[in-house]
Amino acid sequence: MIFKNLSLFNFKNFETLDIGFEKGLNCFTGHNGAGKTNILDALHYLSITKSSINAVDSANIKFDEELFIIKSAVEINKKKHVVSCSVQLGKKKEVRVDKKEHEKLSEHIGLFPLVMISPNDSDLIYDSNEIRRRFFDSAMSQSNKAYLRHLIAYNFALKNRNALLKQFSDSGRLDSDLLQTYTSQLIEHGTPIYEERANYLNQFLDFFEQHYASLQSQNESVSITYESQLSEGSLKDRYNQSLQRDKVLQRTNVGIHKDGFLFTIFDKPLKRHGSQGQQKSFLIALKLAQYDLLASQKNLKPALLLDDVFDKLDDERMQMLLKKVTHETYGQLFITDARPERTMALLEHNQLKARIFEIEKGKVQNTTDYEPTQK
């Protein structure tokens, strides 16, 4: 899959933007705050229908404006499509492919697959299980439409069941039949979600362990463990046993929304026992495993976005990563870097061609098609 170009109108700090991409490596250099990440975030919108940074769509409209528009021509299997996303204050978000609007945004997920590695990924280690679940849910949803449908239905039933429990707390009356309806829906959709998560992780781990090993000079044992209440007996019985607690706490305490993913190194929690370098390698291996599994499931090469990933890597890991992602296994690549001299040195050292965009204050100041010096 290839993003051929990108047009922006009133998106974040860009008033307008029209650029064409190289089918291989595209680099964006400039000071922090110039707008490099915003370009990658625009591509994320076109793929995932939302920002990778700010979940409030209206917050991504340029200050004092009323709408933003993102548009790109995308080539998949030698066929070109035009995809666009627009957000206007007071109106629903529109995502179109070849001028046809999706009735549901979920229909768009997976059509233009993409994987992004960014500084925010550290939340996967240090934040709550919800962040880790969200990562795996998003990864799976790009290649598994049935999983996404179950996930949407489950979250809808969970929201309604929690609202009913809150209503009971306020009024003292509980509609037991309606509560049972929502509980049945949680079981109906939660069971296949659990099964798919377990199956996905089994496949994921093979790719993950290979990538982590290739980023380390020493042999280190890392793993990911999936923890779920659904592995602990009858789900219906657990809901019945938890009913009184649910009433008191006004929320549902049983189900796949409580699932966890434990990251470990040498069988100990990564966030407490992993060095900064080990944690960074773990996160990169996590995203590259997502890429490889997504590529095999979709039978095409997704776009790979690397946002400011070099800052916390030592020289050895930096070279390993760049050598890996510029291999023919990977497709179109987008990299941001606040240090242009580092980008140039990496390109030269690895003999890589690239289109380089110099970004300054929401504008492209210069575009260069770089050719390394022949050695």
Buried (B, 14 or more C-beta within 10 A) or exposed (E): BBBBEBBBBBBBBBEEBEBEBBEBBBBBBBEEBBBBBBBBBBBBBBBBBBBBBEEEBBEBBBEEEEBBBBBBBBBBEEEEBEBBBBBBEEEEBBBBBEEEEBEEBBBBBBBBBBBBBBEBBBBBBEEEBEBBBBBBBBBBBBBBEEBBBBBBBBBEBBEBBBEBBEBBEEEEEBEEEEBEBBBEBBBEBBBBBBEBBBEBBEBBBEBBBBBBBBBBEEEBEBBBEBEBBBEEEEBEEBBEEBBEEBBEEBBBBBBBBBBBBEBBBEEEEBBEEBEEBBBBBBBBBBBBBBBBBBBEBBEBBBBBBBBBBBEBBEEEBBBBBBBBBBEEEBBBBBBBBBBBEBBBEBBEBEEBEBBBBBBBEBBBEEEEEBEBEEE
